[in-house]
Amino acid sequence: MRVFTVKGDHQLAWINPAGDGEGVRLSRARGTSAAAGWRPLRVELISTLGEEDEVDPPVVTDCPYLGAVQLLLSARARDVLAPLLEPEGEFLPVEAAFGAYWIYNCLRSLEALDEARSVAERFPDGDIKRITRHELRPEVIGQHAIFHLHGKTGIYYATDRLVAAVERAGLTGFVFTEVWSSESGGVDLPPRGLLNRGVSDEVLRQQRMAKRAAARERVAAG
C-alpha cells in the first residue's frame, strides 16, 4: 500500500469562491456534511500569475485547484471516481461558467497516524502544525481510497487505489505526493518553502508553461 496527499494543481488553474460569503460556505464544508440544504457554490477562474496568463492561460482540468483541502472535480472525474469516493464523502455542486463541477468533501476520518513514530512541526501547545514524516497504520486505512486524519481535516490522503483510477482514466490536474508506503514507511518531506529554493523565476515559468501545454494535450485527447 502507498499513501499520498492529493490536491488540484494550482499551476494549471486556480479557482476561487465568487461573491460575498461563498468562501465561508466553502470552509464550512470541510470534514462535516454540508449536503442538506446545499445550494451550488459560485466559483470563478482567476488569473494566478499576473500578465503572463494572457499568453499562457490557465487550463481548467478535471481537478483544478480550489485551495489546499477540498477537491473540485469535473463531471468526468466524478463519474469515473464515484465508486471510490462516494463511500467516503459527498459531492456538492458548484455554479461555474467553465463547466459542470462538484466539490468533493471527504467525510472519512481515520485514526491512522502513528503519532509516536511520526515526525511533525508543532505549535507551542504541542498540537501538530505540519507532519514532515508520516508513519501510518495500514490496518486502520484498510480499503479506504481517500480519508483525512482524525481531527485534522486540512489535508486529504489518497491510497494507490485512487491514484491508479485517476491514471487509468487519464484524468488531469491531480497532484499526488507520496508520504508513506507499507514497504519503506514514511517519506521525509522538505521544510515548507524549501521545495523550489534556488530555482529561478524563469525556470519555474518554463516548467509551468510546459506543464500547461501537456495538460492541454491531455484535455484535448480526453
C-alpha positions in Angstrom: 0.0 0.0 0.0 1.1 3.5 -0.8 -0.5 6.7 0.6 -0.3 10.2 -1.0 -1.6 13.7 -0.3 -3.9 14.8 -3.0 -4.9 18.3 -4.3 -5.5 20.2 -7.5 -2.6 21.6 -9.5 -2.5 25.4 -8.9 0.0 25.8 -11.8 -2.7 24.8 -14.2 -5.8 26.6 -12.9 -6.8 28.4 -9.7 -10.5 28.5 -8.8 -11.8 30.9 -6.1 -15.3 31.2 -4.5 -17.1 34.2 -6.1 -19.2 36.6 -4.1 -19.8 37.6 -0.5 -20.0 34.7 1.9 -19.1 32.0 -0.6 -15.6 31.5 0.9 -17.2 31.0 4.4 -19.6 28.4 3.0 -16.7 26.6 1.4 -14.7 26.5 4.6 -17.7 25.1 6.5 -17.9 22.2 4.0 -14.8 20.6 5.3 -15.0 17.3 7.0 -18.6 18.0 8.1 -21.5 17.0 5.9 -23.0 20.0 4.0 -25.3 18.2 1.6 -28.6 19.0 3.4 -29.9 22.3 2.1 -26.8 22.9 -0.1 -27.1 25.4 -2.9 -24.5 25.5 -5.6 -21.4 27.5 -4.6 -20.4 30.2 -7.1 -16.8 29.9 -8.2 -14.7 31.6 -10.8 -11.5 31.0 -12.6 -8.9 33.6 -11.6 -5.5 34.6 -13.0 -2.9 33.1 -10.8 0.3 34.5 -12.3 -0.4 38.0 -13.5 0.0 39.2 -17.0 1.8 36.0 -18.1 -1.6 34.3 -18.1 -2.6 36.4 -21.1 -0.2 34.4 -23.2 -0.1 31.3 -21.0 -3.8 30.9 -20.0 -4.8 28.6 -17.1 -6.1 25.1 -18.1 -9.4 24.0 -16.5 -8.6 20.4 -15.9 -10.6 17.5 -14.2 -9.2 18.7 -10.8 -8.4 22.5 -10.8 -7.0 24.0 -7.7 -9.6 25.1 -5.1 -7.5 25.7 -2.1 -5.3 23.1 -0.4 -8.2 21.0 1.0 -11.3 20.2 -0.9 -11.1 18.8 -4.4 -13.0 20.4 -7.3 -13.9 17.6 -9.8 -15.2 17.7 -13.4 -18.3 15.7 -14.4 -15.9 13.2 -16.0 -13.8 12.8 -12.8 -16.9 12.5 -10.7 -18.3 9.7 -12.9 -15.1 7.8 -13.0 -14.2 8.1 -9.4 -17.6 7.9 -7.8 -17.3 4.2 -6.8 -14.2 5.0 -4.7 -15.3 8.5 -3.5 -19.0 8.2 -2.7 -18.5 5.8 0.3 -16.0 8.3 1.8 -17.7 11.6 1.3 -20.1 13.8 -0.7 -20.3 15.7 -3.9 -21.5 19.3 -3.7 -22.4 21.1 -7.0 -20.9 24.5 -7.9 -22.0 27.2 -10.2 -19.2 27.8 -12.7 -19.0 29.4 -16.2 -16.4 26.9 -17.3 -18.5 23.8 -17.0 -20.1 21.3 -14.6 -18.0 20.8 -11.5 -18.5 19.4 -8.0 -16.7 20.0 -4.7 -15.7 16.7 -3.2 -16.0 16.9 0.6 -14.2 14.0 2.3 -16.0 12.8 5.4 -13.9 9.7 6.2 -11.9 10.4 9.3 -9.3 7.8 10.3 -7.1 7.5 13.4 -4.4 6.2 11.0 -1.4 8.3 12.2 1.1 6.6 14.5 1.9 9.9 16.2 4.6 8.5 18.4 6.7 7.3 15.4 5.8 10.2 13.1 7.8 13.5 12.9 6.0 16.8 13.0 6.4 20.5 13.4 4.3 21.6 16.4 2.6 24.6 17.9 3.7 25.9 21.3 0.8 24.0 22.9 2.0 20.7 21.4 -0.6 20.3 18.7 0.6 19.2 15.3 1.3 22.1 12.9 2.7 20.1 9.9 3.6 16.4 9.6 7.1 16.1 7.9 7.3 12.3 8.2 4.2 10.1 8.3 4.1 6.7 9.9 0.6 5.3 9.2 -1.4 2.3 10.4 -2.4 0.2 7.3 -4.8 -1.9 9.3 -6.8 1.3 10.0 -6.7 2.5 6.4 -7.8 -0.8 5.1 -9.7 -0.4 1.7 -10.5 3.3 2.1 -9.4 5.1 -1.0 -9.4 8.6 0.5 -9.5 10.0 4.0 -8.3 12.7 6.3 -6.6 12.1 9.6 -8.8 12.2 12.7 -9.1 15.8 14.0 -7.0 17.1 11.0 -9.3 18.0 8.1 -6.8 20.3 6.4 -5.3 17.6 4.1 -6.8 14.8 2.1 -4.9 11.5 1.8 -5.4 9.0 -1.1 -4.2 5.4 -1.4 -2.8 3.9 -4.6 -6.3 2.6 -5.5 -7.4 6.2 -6.2 -4.1 7.1 -7.9 -4.5 4.1 -10.2 -8.1 5.0 -11.1 -7.0 8.6 -12.0 -4.2 7.3 -14.1 -6.2 4.7 -15.9 -8.9 7.2 -16.9 -6.3 9.9 -17.9 -7.8 12.4 -15.6 -5.9 15.7 -15.4 -4.9 18.2 -12.8 -4.4 15.9 -9.8 -1.3 16.3 -7.7 -0.3 13.3 -5.7 2.6 13.5 -3.2 3.7 10.2 -1.7 4.0 10.3 2.1 4.1 6.7 3.1 4.4 3.1 1.8 3.9 -0.3 3.5 7.4 -1.3 2.2 9.5 1.6 3.2 7.5 3.6 5.7 7.3 7.4 5.8 8.8 9.8 3.3 10.8 12.8 4.7 9.1 15.9 3.3 11.1 19.1 2.8 10.5 22.0 5.2 7.8 24.4 3.9 9.2 26.9 1.4 12.4 24.9 0.5 10.9 22.9 -2.4 11.8 25.5 -5.0 14.6 27.3 -3.2 17.4 28.1 -5.6 15.2 27.7 -8.7 15.0 30.9 -10.8 11.6 32.5 -11.6 12.3 31.9 -15.3 12.9 28.2 -14.8 9.7 28.0 -12.8 7.8 29.8 -15.5 9.1 27.5 -18.2 8.2 24.5 -16.1 4.7 25.8 -15.6 4.2 26.5 -19.3 5.4 23.0 -20.2 3.0 21.5 -17.6 0.1 23.6 -19.0 1.0 22.6 -22.6 1.0 18.9 -21.6 -2.3 19.3 -19.8 -4.0 21.0 -22.8 -2.9 18.0 -24.9 -4.4 15.6 -22.4 -7.6 17.6 -22.1 -8.0 17.7 -25.9 -7.3 14.0 -26.2 -9.8 13.2 -23.5 
